[in-house]
């Protein structure tokens, strides 16, 4: 039986996991301390829940098809140097970043099961995230994971190469703070070996410690809104100019994307627009507290890059799809940090708004059959069945490709 292509019931498991994470982030009782709701028992609960739901996921979202084919084709360290060299240098995956390729070959040498590779990759990410959350938002680790689930799930599930690069960038922010450029470059150079998008992070060493005046930020925000709402074209002319100056391969790639209605189109007025506008206003109100130290100022600047890249790059959906998500981690870290500054009454309001908005975001954002949840331990659909569903969905609906 062919599943429905669109149904809000596909969102229910995601909403259930989010609400459980939110409960784990709350104090056990009124006046509970930070330790009470971020103790090891709570953190183990978060790990068990997310490892089962994300680490042991079945074929959900869309990019699993590429990753499954890649992993099945990948050799092991025992395959011989010629086989490995052919796969890395001349095979269809030779364009993939070499760090990710060798990382996957190493894991496949340990165990050749696709779901093992997926689960181990998530486990590594979880413990890196836990360390980052304890560093930037101590006492609010569970709340950070709740924000991560709502605003980072696509990055974690669909972009297995990007997530490693982004985590390496977040780690490198400590060296931006201490002004140590060599380890910063090494970490993000390693990130480029997982996904080339990390090249965007390299010049940020010289930018992220800057403190722009509120007036400049507000002016840039207003200008970005004019560009976004009036859909003023400026990306396409710039890209066409770049295409004329580049080699045939790159110019052809630019021409393909700029000619595509799907990738060249803009988003228009969406609920996400109001969410980001509200975030900017709220964060500006608490900017002084959030930026009271260098690390807070760096995270705030990452948030500005996240928000402004949506406004200024909205003309090209391919750009607004790929670039802002690299800075989505600012939500995971800054919102829990902001929560810590609020008085008790505003904390309650904050959690209520966060809960309501997140449920709506998950409800309407996860209603396609691509989100229909499956688990590797209780697999309802095998690879071939899921491919047929994916193909049917793409043939019937205009969705975002890879």
C-alpha positions as CSV (number, residue, x, y, z in Angstrom):
1,X,0.0,0.0,0.0
2,X,1.4,3.4,-1.0
3,X,1.7,5.8,2.0
4,X,0.1,9.2,1.8
5,X,2.5,11.7,0.4
6,X,1.4,14.4,2.9
7,X,0.0,13.9,6.4
8,X,0.5,15.8,9.7
9,X,0.6,12.4,11.5
10,X,4.2,12.0,10.2
11,X,5.1,14.9,12.5
12,X,3.8,13.2,15.7
13,X,6.9,11.2,16.6
14,X,9.1,14.3,16.3
15,X,6.7,16.4,18.4
16,X,6.8,13.6,21.0
17,X,10.6,13.5,21.2
18,X,10.7,17.3,21.4
19,X,8.2,17.4,24.3
20,X,10.2,14.7,26.1
21,X,13.4,16.8,25.7
22,X,11.6,19.8,27.0
23,X,10.4,18.0,30.1
24,X,13.9,16.7,30.7
25,X,15.1,20.3,30.5
26,X,12.7,21.6,33.2
27,X,13.4,21.7,36.9
28,X,12.2,18.7,38.9
29,X,10.3,21.1,41.2
30,X,9.7,24.8,41.7
31,X,12.9,26.5,42.4
32,X,15.0,23.6,41.2
33,X,18.6,24.3,40.6
34,X,20.4,24.1,37.3
35,X,22.1,20.9,38.5
36,X,18.7,19.4,39.3
37,X,17.6,19.5,35.7
38,X,21.0,19.0,34.0
39,X,22.3,16.2,36.2
40,X,23.9,13.0,34.7
41,X,20.6,11.1,34.9
42,X,18.8,13.7,32.8
43,X,21.7,13.9,30.3
44,X,21.8,10.1,30.0
45,X,18.0,10.2,29.3
46,X,18.6,12.8,26.5
47,X,21.4,10.6,25.1
48,X,19.3,7.4,25.2
49,X,16.3,9.2,23.6
50,X,18.2,10.9,20.8
51,X,20.5,7.9,20.1
52,X,17.4,5.7,19.6
53,X,15.5,8.3,17.6
54,X,18.3,9.9,15.5
55,X,21.3,7.5,15.8
56,X,19.2,4.4,15.0
57,X,16.9,6.1,12.5
58,X,15.8,4.3,9.4
59,X,15.5,5.8,6.0
60,X,14.1,9.2,6.8
61,X,14.4,12.6,5.1
62,X,16.0,12.5,1.7
63,X,19.8,12.4,1.7
64,X,20.0,8.8,3.1
65,X,19.8,7.5,-0.4
66,X,23.1,9.1,-1.4
67,X,24.8,8.2,1.9
68,X,23.5,4.6,1.7
69,X,24.8,4.1,-1.8
70,X,28.1,5.7,-0.8
71,X,28.6,3.5,2.2
72,X,27.7,0.3,0.4
73,X,30.2,1.1,-2.4
74,X,33.0,2.2,0.0
75,X,35.9,-0.3,0.4
76,X,37.5,-1.2,3.8
77,X,41.1,-1.0,4.8
78,X,41.4,-4.6,3.8
79,X,40.2,-4.1,0.3
80,X,43.7,-3.3,-1.0
81,X,45.4,0.0,-1.8
82,X,44.5,-0.2,-5.5
83,X,40.8,-0.6,-4.7
84,X,40.9,2.2,-2.1
85,X,42.8,4.5,-4.5
86,X,40.3,3.9,-7.3
87,X,37.4,4.6,-5.0
88,X,38.9,7.8,-3.6
89,X,40.5,9.2,-6.8
90,X,38.5,8.1,-9.8
91,X,35.1,6.6,-8.6
92,X,31.8,8.5,-8.6
93,X,32.5,9.6,-5.1
94,X,35.9,11.0,-5.9
95,X,34.4,14.5,-5.7
96,X,33.4,13.9,-2.1
97,X,35.7,15.4,0.6
98,X,38.5,13.0,1.4
99,X,38.3,13.4,5.1
100,X,34.7,12.1,5.2
101,X,35.6,9.3,2.7
102,X,38.5,8.0,4.8
103,X,36.5,8.4,8.0
104,X,33.7,6.2,6.5
105,X,36.2,3.7,5.2
106,X,37.6,3.3,8.7
107,X,34.2,2.8,10.3
108,X,33.3,0.3,7.5
109,X,36.4,-1.7,8.4
110,X,35.1,-2.0,11.9
111,X,31.6,-2.9,10.8
112,X,30.1,-3.0,7.3
113,X,26.6,-2.2,8.4
114,X,25.1,1.1,7.2
115,X,23.1,1.6,10.3
116,X,26.1,1.0,12.5
117,X,28.0,3.8,10.6
118,X,25.1,6.1,11.0
119,X,24.7,5.4,14.7
120,X,28.4,5.7,15.5
121,X,28.5,9.0,13.6
122,X,25.6,10.4,15.7
123,X,27.2,9.1,19.0
124,X,30.4,11.0,18.2
125,X,28.3,14.1,17.3
126,X,26.3,13.9,20.5
127,X,29.4,13.9,22.8
128,X,30.9,16.8,20.9
129,X,27.6,18.7,21.3
130,X,27.4,17.9,25.0
131,X,30.9,19.3,25.5
132,X,30.1,22.4,23.5
133,X,26.8,22.9,25.4
134,X,28.5,22.5,28.8
135,X,31.1,25.1,27.6
136,X,28.8,27.7,26.2
137,X,25.6,27.2,28.2
138,X,26.6,25.4,31.5
139,X,23.5,24.4,33.5
140,X,21.3,24.4,30.5
141,X,22.6,21.4,28.5
142,X,19.2,19.6,28.2
143,X,17.6,22.9,27.0
144,X,20.4,23.2,24.4
145,X,19.5,19.7,23.1
146,X,15.8,20.7,22.8
147,X,16.8,23.7,20.6
148,X,19.2,21.5,18.7
149,X,16.4,19.0,17.9
150,X,14.1,21.8,16.6
151,X,16.7,23.9,14.8
152,X,19.4,21.4,14.0
153,X,17.7,18.1,13.0
154,X,18.0,18.6,9.3
155,X,21.7,19.4,9.6
156,X,22.2,16.3,11.8
157,X,20.1,13.8,9.7
158,X,20.4,15.0,6.1
159,X,23.8,16.6,6.0
160,X,26.2,14.1,7.5
161,X,29.2,15.8,6.0
162,X,28.2,19.3,7.0
163,X,27.5,18.5,10.6
164,X,31.1,17.4,11.2
165,X,32.4,20.6,9.6
166,X,30.1,22.8,11.6
167,X,31.1,21.1,14.9
168,X,34.7,21.6,14.1
169,X,34.0,25.3,13.5
170,X,32.2,25.6,16.8
171,X,35.2,24.0,18.6
172,X,37.5,26.5,16.8
173,X,35.6,29.5,18.2
174,X,37.6,29.1,21.4
175,X,40.6,30.0,19.4
176,X,38.9,33.0,17.9
177,X,38.4,34.1,21.5
178,X,42.0,33.5,22.5
179,X,43.3,34.9,19.2
180,X,45.2,31.7,18.2
181,X,44.9,31.5,14.4
182,X,46.9,28.4,13.8
183,X,44.6,25.9,15.7
184,X,41.6,27.8,14.2
185,X,42.9,27.2,10.7
186,X,43.8,23.6,11.4
187,X,40.4,22.8,12.8
188,X,38.5,24.4,9.9
189,X,41.0,23.0,7.4
190,X,40.0,19.6,8.8
191,X,36.4,20.8,8.4
192,X,37.0,21.4,4.7
193,X,38.0,17.7,4.5
194,X,34.5,16.8,5.6
195,X,32.6,19.5,3.6
196,X,34.1,22.2,1.5
197,X,31.5,24.7,2.8
198,X,33.9,25.1,5.8
199,X,35.9,27.5,3.6
200,X,33.3,30.1,4.4
201,X,34.5,29.9,8.1
202,X,38.1,30.8,7.4
203,X,37.8,34.6,7.1
204,X,35.5,34.8,10.1
205,X,38.5,34.7,12.4
206,X,39.0,38.4,11.6
207,X,35.3,39.3,11.9
208,X,33.7,37.5,14.8
209,X,35.3,39.5,17.6
210,X,34.1,42.8,16.1
211,X,31.4,44.7,18.0
212,X,29.1,46.6,15.6
213,X,27.1,49.4,17.0
214,X,23.3,48.8,17.5
215,X,22.6,51.5,14.9
216,X,24.6,49.7,12.2
217,X,23.0,46.4,13.0
218,X,19.5,47.9,12.9
219,X,20.3,49.7,9.6
220,X,21.6,46.4,8.1
221,X,18.5,44.6,9.4
222,X,16.1,47.1,7.8
223,X,18.0,47.1,4.5
224,X,17.9,43.3,4.5
225,X,14.1,43.4,5.1
226,X,13.7,45.8,2.1
227,X,15.7,43.4,-0.1
228,X,13.8,40.4,1.2
229,X,10.3,41.8,1.0
230,X,10.7,43.7,-2.2
231,X,12.7,40.8,-3.7
232,X,15.3,43.1,-5.0
233,X,17.7,41.2,-7.3
234,X,21.4,41.5,-6.6
235,X,22.6,37.9,-6.2
236,X,21.8,36.8,-9.8
237,X,23.8,39.6,-11.4
238,X,26.8,39.0,-9.2
239,X,26.7,35.2,-9.8
240,X,26.4,35.7,-13.6
241,X,29.4,38.0,-13.5
242,X,31.4,35.5,-11.5
243,X,30.3,32.8,-13.9
244,X,31.7,34.7,-16.8
245,X,35.0,35.0,-15.1
246,X,35.4,31.3,-14.0
247,X,36.2,28.1,-15.8
248,X,33.7,26.2,-17.8
249,X,32.8,23.7,-15.0
250,X,32.0,26.4,-12.4
251,X,30.3,28.7,-14.8
252,X,28.2,25.8,-16.0
253,X,27.2,25.0,-12.4
254,X,26.3,28.6,-11.7
255,X,24.3,28.8,-14.9
256,X,22.4,25.6,-14.0
257,X,21.4,26.9,-10.6
258,X,20.5,30.5,-11.8
259,X,18.3,29.1,-14.6
260,X,16.4,26.7,-12.3
261,X,13.0,27.9,-11.1
262,X,13.4,25.7,-8.0
263,X,16.8,26.9,-6.9
264,X,16.7,30.5,-8.2
265,X,13.3,31.3,-6.7
266,X,12.9,33.1,-3.4
267,X,10.9,32.1,-0.3
268,X,8.7,35.1,0.2
269,X,6.8,35.9,3.4
270,X,6.8,32.8,5.7
271,X,6.4,32.0,9.3
272,X,10.2,31.5,9.4
273,X,10.6,35.2,8.4
274,X,8.6,36.3,11.4
275,X,10.5,33.9,13.7
276,X,13.8,35.3,12.6
277,X,12.6,38.9,12.8
278,X,11.4,38.3,16.3
279,X,14.7,36.6,17.2
280,X,16.6,39.7,16.0
281,X,14.5,42.0,18.1
282,X,14.7,39.8,21.2
283,X,18.4,39.3,20.9
284,X,19.0,43.0,20.4
285,X,17.0,43.7,23.6
286,X,19.4,41.5,25.6
287,X,22.5,42.1,23.5
288,X,24.4,43.8,26.3
289,X,24.0,40.8,28.6
290,X,24.6,38.3,25.8
291,X,27.8,40.0,24.7
292,X,29.1,40.7,28.2
293,X,32.1,38.5,27.3
294,X,34.1,37.7,24.2
295,X,32.5,34.3,23.7
296,X,29.0,35.7,23.9
297,X,29.9,38.4,21.4
298,X,31.3,35.8,19.0
299,X,28.1,33.7,19.2
300,X,26.0,36.9,18.7
301,X,27.9,37.6,15.5
302,X,27.3,34.1,14.3
303,X,23.6,34.6,15.0
304,X,23.7,37.9,12.9
305,X,25.3,35.9,10.1
306,X,22.5,33.3,10.3
307,X,19.7,35.9,10.3
308,X,21.2,38.3,7.7
309,X,22.1,35.5,5.3
310,X,18.5,34.6,5.0
311,X,17.5,38.2,4.3
312,X,20.3,39.1,1.9
313,X,20.4,35.7,0.0
314,X,16.7,35.0,-0.2
315,X,16.7,35.8,-3.9
316,X,18.6,32.5,-4.5
317,X,16.9,29.6,-2.7
318,X,20.0,27.4,-3.2
319,X,22.0,30.0,-1.2
320,X,19.5,30.6,1.5
321,X,19.1,26.8,1.8
322,X,22.8,26.1,2.2
323,X,24.5,29.0,3.9
324,X,22.3,30.0,6.9
325,X,22.2,26.4,8.1
326,X,25.9,26.6,8.8
327,X,25.2,29.1,11.5
328,X,22.0,27.6,12.9
329,X,24.0,26.4,16.0
330,X,23.7,30.0,17.3
331,X,20.1,29.2,18.2
332,X,21.2,26.1,20.1
333,X,23.6,28.1,22.2
334,X,22.3,31.7,22.5
335,X,18.6,31.0,23.3
336,X,19.5,28.8,26.3
337,X,22.0,31.5,27.3
338,X,19.2,34.1,27.0
339,X,16.9,31.9,29.1
340,X,19.4,32.1,32.0
341,X,19.1,35.9,32.1
342,X,15.3,36.0,32.4
343,X,13.4,36.4,35.7
344,X,11.2,33.5,36.8
345,X,7.9,34.9,35.3
346,X,9.6,35.5,31.9
347,X,11.2,32.1,32.0
348,X,7.7,30.5,32.0
349,X,6.6,32.7,29.1
350,X,9.8,31.9,27.2
351,X,9.2,28.1,27.6
352,X,5.6,28.4,26.7
353,X,6.3,30.3,23.5
354,X,9.2,28.0,22.6
355,X,7.0,24.9,23.2
356,X,4.1,26.3,21.1
357,X,6.3,27.5,18.2
358,X,8.4,24.3,18.1
359,X,5.3,22.1,18.0
360,X,3.9,24.1,15.1
361,X,7.2,24.1,13.3
362,X,7.5,20.4,13.6
363,X,3.9,19.8,12.8
364,X,3.9,21.7,9.5
365,X,7.5,21.2,8.6
366,X,7.4,17.4,9.0
367,X,4.2,16.5,7.3
368,X,5.7,15.0,4.1
369,X,6.2,11.3,3.7
370,X,10.0,12.0,3.7
371,X,9.6,12.5,7.5
372,X,7.6,9.4,8.1
373,X,9.6,8.0,10.9
374,X,11.3,4.6,10.8
375,X,13.8,2.9,13.1
376,X,16.6,0.5,12.2
377,X,15.7,-1.8,15.0
378,X,12.0,-2.0,13.9
379,X,12.4,-1.3,10.2
380,X,9.0,-1.1,8.5
381,X,10.4,-0.3,5.0
382,X,13.5,-1.7,3.4
383,X,15.7,0.3,1.1
384,X,13.9,-0.6,-2.1
385,X,10.5,0.3,-0.7
386,X,11.7,3.6,0.7
387,X,13.4,4.5,-2.7
388,X,10.0,3.9,-4.4
389,X,8.3,6.2,-1.9
390,X,11.0,8.8,-2.3
391,X,10.8,8.7,-6.1
392,X,7.0,9.0,-6.0
393,X,7.1,12.0,-3.7
394,X,9.7,13.8,-5.8
395,X,7.7,13.2,-9.0
396,X,4.5,14.6,-7.4
397,X,5.7,17.5,-5.3
398,X,8.1,20.4,-5.8
399,X,10.6,19.8,-3.0
400,X,14.2,20.9,-2.3
401,X,16.8,18.5,-3.6
402,X,20.3,18.0,-2.4
